[in-house]
Structures are given as structure tokens and as C-alpha cells.
Amino acid sequence: MNLPQLKECVIIHYGCSAFGSPEHNIFWIGAIYHDPGKRYFFHHFQKFKEAEIIELFHNLIQSNKEKTFIHWSMNSPKFGFPAIADRYQELTGQSINVYPEKEIDLSEYLKEKYGVDYIERENGRLNNLAKHNGFTGFQSDIEVINQHDSANRLELIFSIVQAETQGKLKVLTAEPQSKKTKYESKFYGLAYIFDCIVTGKEIIWNGKKELEYIGSKTYQTTGNTFYKAVSRKLNNIDLNSFDSINKVCGTNRLKPVDWRELVLDIAINKDEVESYLKSKGLLE
């Protein structure tokens, strides 16, 4: 498991208001890429209106479709591509595509490669990576607003990517963890369903585009097979019946498995899903 070479990447980051704020104000969007030398894209609210910054970001994505956009946790509805697109809709009443065709969440990449304990979580993994590797870009404030701090934050992510591609990134775990066990898409779909139940979210059963996005970005599996699993294999099972679920999810690649173990391995809200399964008599 390796990142693409720097010349094949666009490193991106942005600054916004705190998650609890009434509006998702975008303060700046920045990027570093090669064309062919090191180039900078940086637009700040002091010089550009929010909608203009988003439009320029859209143009950057469109003009670099062949490259992989590397970011830090920008697939969340509250932060990243979905939030930026929603903000543009609020500001202009129009939709805009700010989703790169090829992208890698650096945060998830590092956790999958080195394990979740690769660096401390307290005070933020980015800050701890900066301290552990001697990089600039450490920030004590949640909101990174001024131009100097913003540029340093962007450079920090670039430095992490650069060190990782050169095999020089320092982490707390000694070796990359073994490749993550791969399950059939029905187990990712079942984990998604239970995640929705315990968080009170509406389960999307037939939205192809939405399910493909959830499968590939949230559950790190193939989007199309995830969509097919949810819409075709799982939509008729009785979620309160162990036997009904087991009839569909009792095997993985033709081998008998305990679907509960696989679901709890995949689920985002593991503790809540475990408690829910116990409350329904599906898990002792």
C-alpha cells in the first residue's frame, strides 16, 4: 500500500468555521501540486468571496482530473467535499461539483497502513505528526483563519505526504499492519444498515449514486457492489431475525462465518451497534 508519486498528486486542505457554528463558513482553500515544478493554489476570504473561492477550487479539480487529490478527512458531511458543495448551494442557489474523480483520505490511509495507534489522537493527529516528525504547521486553534497559519497547515500535509512517499515518515507503530481483511460487500452493507439504525439516520435502500459514494468513501469498499448488496440482497431480510440475516450473510467467500463479528469489525459505531444487537437478542 503506497501513495502515488508527488507529481501525480494534488495536496489539498481548507479552513472553515467550527463545526458547531450556524454556517459552514469557508475561510480559505489551498493546494500544492506539480506542473511540472511545485505550484501553489491558495485563495483566502480576505481577497475573494466564498463563492469565488469554491468556483476556483472547482476549476482546479477540473483541470487536474488525471491526478489524485490527497486530503485530510474531507469525505465527512460536516467537513470537506460535501460541506463545500452544500455551502455553495446556500450562497448561490446553484449546485457545483467539487468531488475529485481520484482521491485519497490521508487520515484513513495512514490508519489502514500503520494501524489506528500510529500516532496519538489527543490534540489531533495532524499536530502530533508535526511534533513527531519536526514539521511546521502545529495549530492550537480549531479554526485556522489567518493566511500564515493556513499556509503552514497546508505545507504540513504536503510534508507528511512527501515523507510517506520517501519512506521517511515517523510513526509510533514500527511496521505497517497486515493488509485489512476483505469481506464481501453484503457485510459492509449490513454494517451500514446497523450504523444508520443506531445513529437515527435514514437508510438509503435504492439511491445508486448515494450508496456508491457511501460504500467507497465511508466503508472503503467497491461502491457499485455495495449498492447492489444493499438494494438487492439486504432490503428484504428481517433485521430482527438472526436466521433471516444468517441466510444471506452466513458465509464470506463460500466459507461459514459469524456475520456479527464481521459487522462489528466494519461498523463505524461499533459500541452502539454491539449494544443494539444485544438489545434485539441477536448477540449474547
C-alpha positions in Angstrom: 0.0 0.0 0.0 1.7 3.2 -1.2 0.7 6.7 -2.2 1.2 7.9 -5.8 4.3 9.9 -6.6 4.0 13.7 -5.7 4.0 14.7 -9.4 0.8 12.6 -9.7 -1.0 14.3 -6.8 -2.7 17.4 -5.7 -2.4 18.0 -1.9 -5.4 19.9 -0.6 -6.7 21.4 2.6 -9.1 24.1 3.7 -10.2 26.2 6.6 -13.7 26.7 7.9 -15.7 27.8 10.9 -16.1 25.4 13.9 -18.5 22.5 13.4 -20.9 24.0 16.0 -21.3 27.2 14.0 -24.6 28.1 12.4 -23.0 28.3 9.0 -20.1 26.4 7.4 -18.1 29.5 6.5 -15.1 28.8 4.3 -12.1 30.9 5.1 -9.6 29.5 2.6 -8.8 26.6 0.2 -5.3 25.7 -0.6 -3.5 23.1 -2.8 0.1 22.1 -3.7 0.8 20.3 -6.9 3.4 19.9 -9.7 3.0 21.4 -13.1 5.8 20.3 -13.7 7.5 22.2 -10.8 6.0 22.8 -7.4 2.9 25.0 -7.7 0.6 26.6 -5.2 -3.1 27.2 -5.3 -4.3 29.4 -2.4 -7.3 31.6 -2.1 -8.3 33.4 1.2 -11.5 35.1 2.2 -9.6 38.4 2.7 -9.2 38.7 -1.1 -12.0 36.5 -2.5 -15.7 35.9 -1.7 -16.6 32.5 -0.5 -18.4 31.5 -3.7 -15.5 32.6 -5.8 -13.1 30.5 -3.7 -15.3 27.5 -4.3 -15.5 28.2 -8.0 -11.8 28.4 -8.3 -11.5 25.1 -6.4 -13.9 23.6 -8.8 -11.7 24.8 -11.7 -8.6 23.3 -10.1 -10.3 19.9 -9.8 -11.5 20.0 -13.4 -8.0 21.0 -14.7 -6.3 18.2 -12.8 -8.6 15.2 -13.4 -5.8 12.9 -14.1 -4.2 13.5 -10.7 -5.1 12.0 -7.3 -6.3 14.6 -4.7 -4.9 13.8 -1.3 -6.7 15.4 1.7 -7.3 15.0 5.4 -10.8 13.7 6.3 -12.7 15.6 3.7 -15.3 13.0 3.0 -17.4 13.8 6.0 -20.8 15.5 5.6 -19.7 18.2 8.1 -16.2 18.8 6.6 -14.8 18.5 3.1 -16.3 18.0 -0.3 -20.0 17.5 0.7 -19.8 20.5 3.1 -18.1 22.8 0.4 -20.7 21.8 -2.2 -23.6 22.5 0.3 -22.1 25.9 1.2 -22.0 26.9 -2.5 -25.6 25.9 -2.8 -26.5 28.0 0.2 -24.6 31.0 -1.2 -25.7 30.9 -4.8 -28.7 28.6 -5.0 -26.8 26.6 -7.6 -25.0 23.2 -7.4 -21.3 22.7 -8.1 -19.2 19.6 -8.5 -16.2 19.7 -6.1 -15.6 15.9 -6.0 -12.3 14.8 -7.5 -12.5 11.6 -9.6 -9.5 10.2 -7.8 -8.8 11.0 -4.2 -7.2 9.5 -1.1 -8.1 10.4 2.5 -4.6 10.6 4.1 -6.0 10.1 7.6 -7.7 6.8 6.7 -4.7 5.7 4.6 -2.3 6.1 7.5 -4.7 4.3 9.9 -5.1 1.4 7.5 -1.4 1.1 6.7 0.1 1.6 10.2 -2.9 0.8 12.5 -5.1 3.2 14.5 -2.3 3.7 17.1 0.2 5.0 14.6 0.1 8.4 16.3 -1.7 9.9 19.4 -5.3 11.2 18.9 -5.3 13.7 21.8 -4.8 17.3 20.5 -5.2 16.0 16.9 -3.2 13.5 14.8 -2.0 16.2 12.4 -0.5 18.2 15.3 1.1 15.0 16.7 2.5 14.1 13.3 4.0 17.6 13.1 5.7 17.2 16.5 6.8 13.7 16.0 8.5 14.5 12.6 9.7 18.0 13.3 7.4 19.6 10.8 5.9 23.1 11.0 2.1 23.6 10.9 1.2 22.7 14.6 -2.0 24.6 15.5 -3.6 25.0 18.9 -6.8 26.7 17.5 -9.6 24.6 15.9 -10.3 27.4 13.4 -7.2 28.1 11.2 -8.0 31.5 9.7 -5.1 33.8 9.1 -3.1 33.4 5.9 0.2 32.5 7.5 -1.2 29.7 9.7 -3.3 28.4 6.8 -0.3 28.1 4.5 1.7 26.3 7.3 -1.2 23.9 7.7 -1.2 23.1 4.0 2.6 22.7 4.0 2.2 20.3 6.9 0.0 17.9 4.9 2.4 18.2 2.0 5.3 17.4 4.2 3.5 14.3 5.6 2.8 13.1 2.1 6.3 13.8 0.9 7.8 11.9 3.9 5.5 9.0 3.4 6.3 8.7 -0.4 10.0 8.7 0.5 9.6 6.1 3.3 10.7 8.6 5.9 7.5 9.3 7.8 7.9 8.7 11.5 5.0 7.0 13.3 4.7 5.2 16.7 3.9 1.8 15.2 7.1 0.1 14.0 5.7 -1.7 10.9 2.8 -1.3 8.5 0.0 -3.6 9.7 -1.0 -6.5 7.5 -3.5 -5.9 4.8 -7.0 -5.4 6.1 -9.3 -8.4 5.8 -11.6 -8.0 2.8 -15.2 -9.1 3.2 -18.0 -9.4 0.6 -19.9 -6.2 0.1 -23.0 -7.6 1.9 -21.2 -7.3 5.2 -20.3 -3.7 4.6 -23.9 -3.1 3.6 -25.2 -4.7 6.7 -22.8 -2.7 8.9 -24.1 0.5 7.1 -27.7 -0.5 7.9 -27.0 -1.0 11.6 -24.9 2.2 11.7 -27.9 4.0 10.4 -30.2 2.4 12.9 -28.1 3.3 15.9 -27.5 6.9 14.8 -31.1 7.5 13.7 -30.1 8.1 10.1 -32.5 7.2 7.3 -31.4 4.1 5.5 -30.9 4.6 1.7 -32.1 1.5 0.0 -32.1 2.3 -3.7 -30.2 5.6 -4.3 -27.4 4.3 -6.6 -25.2 7.4 -6.6 -25.6 7.9 -2.8 -24.9 4.3 -1.9 -21.9 4.1 -4.2 -20.5 7.1 -2.5 -21.2 5.8 1.0 -19.7 2.4 0.1 -16.5 3.8 -1.4 -15.8 6.7 0.9 -17.3 5.7 4.3 -16.8 1.9 4.2 -13.7 1.8 1.9 -15.2 -0.9 -0.4 -16.3 -1.0 -4.0 -19.2 1.4 -4.5 -21.1 -0.5 -7.1 -21.1 -3.8 -5.3 -22.0 -2.1 -2.1 -25.0 -0.5 -3.8 -26.1 -3.9 -5.2 -25.7 -5.6 -1.8 -27.9 -3.0 0.0 -30.5 -2.6 -2.7 -30.8 -6.3 -3.8 -29.5 -8.6 -1.1 -30.3 -6.9 2.1 -33.5 -5.0 1.5 -35.8 -7.9 2.1 -34.2 -9.5 5.2 -35.8 -9.3 8.7 -33.3 -7.3 10.7 -34.8 -8.7 13.9 -34.3 -12.3 13.0 -30.9 -13.9 13.3 -31.9 -16.7 10.9 -33.1 -14.3 8.3 -29.8 -12.4 8.4 -27.8 -15.5 8.6 -29.4 -16.9 5.5 -27.9 -14.1 3.4 -24.8 -13.3 5.5 -23.8 -16.6 6.9 -20.9 -17.1 4.5 -18.0 -15.0 3.3 -16.4 -16.2 0.1 -18.2 -19.5 0.4 -16.8 -20.1 4.0 -19.1 -20.1 7.0 -18.7 -17.0 9.2 -20.4 -15.3 12.1 -21.8 -12.2 10.5 -22.0 -10.4 13.8 -18.2 -10.5 14.2 -17.7 -9.1 10.7 -20.3 -6.4 11.1 -18.7 -5.3 14.4 -15.3 -5.2 12.7 -16.6 -3.0 9.9 -19.2 -0.7 11.7 -18.3 2.9 12.3 -20.3 3.0 15.6 -19.0 -0.3 17.0 -20.1 0.0 20.6 -23.6 1.3 19.7 -24.1 -1.5 17.1 -23.0 -4.1 19.6 -25.4 -2.8 22.2 -28.2 -2.7 19.6 -27.6 -6.3 18.6 -27.7 -7.4 22.2 -30.9 -5.5 22.8 -32.5 -7.3 19.9 -31.3 -10.7 21.1 -29.0 -11.0 18.1 -25.9 -11.1 20.2 -25.3 -12.5 23.6 
